[in-house]
Amino acid sequence: MSPDTATVKQAEVHLKQATQAPGFVGCLVNIMGSSSQHPAHLKQAAAVQFKNYVKHGWDPEHQQGGDALGVAISDNDKTTIRQHLVGLMCSANPSVMSQLAEALRLISTYDFPDRWRELLPDLIRRLAEAMSNNNWNVYNGVLETANSIFKRFRYVGKSDALFIQLKYIFGLFCEPMLTHTKYLVQQLPTLAKVPHTPGAGKHPFECCLIAVRTLLRIFFSLNWQDLPEYFEDHIQEWMTLFATLMSPDLKVDNCPQLQRVTSDDEASPIENVQSAIIDNLVLYSEKYEEEFQPFMPAFTRQIWTLLTQVRQVPRYDGVVTTALRFFTSTVRKPWNKKLFETDGFIQAICESVVIPGLRLQDVDEENFEDNPVEYIRNDMEGADGESRRRAACDLVQGLCVLFKQSVTQLCGGYINTLLQKYQTNPVEYVEHRSLLCACWLYSLCAEFSVPDNTLKQTCLDHVEGGIDLNLYFVFFMLM
């Protein structure tokens, strides 16, 4: 921690030499342990070193040929790590846990389940003990440990070895996972009313929501490759749980303590849970259409209701973007067309979701002012995939697949309305957002219909007629 460069380099040399010494792993474990009296920053430094030690020394290929750090973890040290890592994860603070989670992910890639058979039974046992003792720190630590292990099953190629591993996991974890999720959802109304004890850390209601969200992410990981038989057999139970968690009855106002610490600048645990649920619904709607089809109408209505209740603040960005991805995914498919043919539904989507989503927000202008070139590059390349505007653009394109005529007619009317609004007060800075929204909407509709040259020229005339330089990128988009 010295500011002197020479001292730091000397310490790095000593640390590199220490990795070869017997007992190095035990020393790191002792520093990171919950009973350790070392300061938090030292525990975090030890966790970073531990992660790097595992990264460079656990991989068999590195051990055979040697790597840049000269690290080769012995079998005895590997046994020590496997014995203590889960316990460390369960009791670590967030900064240390993130490093340990990465180390655990790396180890499980090579050792789990074949050389670490006791890991999953140990996690299940710890979950049950933590729940019976109402120890939320350990409970969430165990779930985060499981989440770190199962994340690696996302986005990897299918193989016989992979499905053998997944079958082993399904046989042990699926039933306890459903049982714990049911129990947590049942406990939410009761926990919301628990009085908060000052200095006691996070409220139990918040801890329960964090646990539910982690279980939902595990659901996503375990369902990514294929629809497991257990989840197919219990799909009704899972969808009932999802519907309960998406209910308007679950809100921050139910828990005064959570309400006090929630702001409009950051998503609350409830929004995080709802975003995770919609991610799971998108997964099922795209990959397991036949099994999910009976639940599609109810969730379409429920997600739409949720969208109409959120406000234009960053707190709800995650919910809005995932909800729009759900609609974008479903509206493209002919067998879902009837869900969107209800009178006024397309118009309501455009007015309540698309137009507000396309309008620039304060954070957009701040990001553009900070780095205009990077902002334009991200916008052009679609790197802003998690933004409301990008999600709204994708939704318009999805709507045009089956409803091109009605969508382009509606959007033409909105474009004229937005331009008229801008014309009423073109010198007012805030009204530039109406012009930009109109330009965005036109560029989207032009991809799916014959461009209206008059409308295009009107947009360009307004842009050339004195729009603020900070908003120049729209003109760049339309050229």
Helices and strands as residue ranges (DSSP letters): H 5-18, H 24-32, H 40-57, H 60-65, H 75-91, H 94-111, H 119-132, H 136-150, G 151-153, H 160-192, H 204-222, H 229-233, H 235-245, G 252-254, H 256-261, H 269-287, H 289-292, G 293-295, H 296-309, G 314-316, H 317-331, G 334-336, H 337-340, H 345-349, I 350-354, H 355-358, H 362-370, H 372-381, H 388-424, G 429-431, H 432-445, H 453-464, G 469-471, H 473-478
